[in-house]
Amino acid sequence: MHYILKKQVKYTEPDGGKDNIVNLAPKINFPIGHLIEYYLLSKRPSDLLEYVKKIRIPGPNKYVKEIEKIFSEIQES
């Protein structure tokens, strides 16, 4: 849960932001993607980049580095 909260803080922009994206309330299934990432980070880190590419997240290498940093921060606390 701490991983999801920390990730939400990092990626949530004020409404409008630089891309004019409005943040809506999360859908009921929103934790599923975070839980998959968390599982891959904790159990199968070598598969994470492939997963991120398959779900077509832009800038997959940068994204993986960012979430690895978030994951390492929650491991320290």
C-alpha positions, 0 to 999 in steps of 0.5 A, a space after each residue: 500500500 505504501 508503494 501505491 501511495 508514494 507512486 500516486 504522489 510522484 505522478 499526480 499533477 495539479 488539475 490542468 498541469 503542464 499537459 492540461 490533464 485533469 485527475 479523476 477519481 481512481 477506478 475500482 480496479 486501479 490497484 491491480 496495475 500497481 500490484 503487478 508492478 510491486 510483485 515484479 519489483 519484489 519477486 521478478 525484477 528482470 521481467 519488469 521492463 518487458 511488462 512495462 513495454 507490453 502495456 505500452 507505457 511511454 518511456 519504459 526505461 525511464 519509468 522503470 528507473 523511477 518506480 525502482 527508486 520508489 520501491 527502494 525508498 519504501 524498502 528503506 522505511 
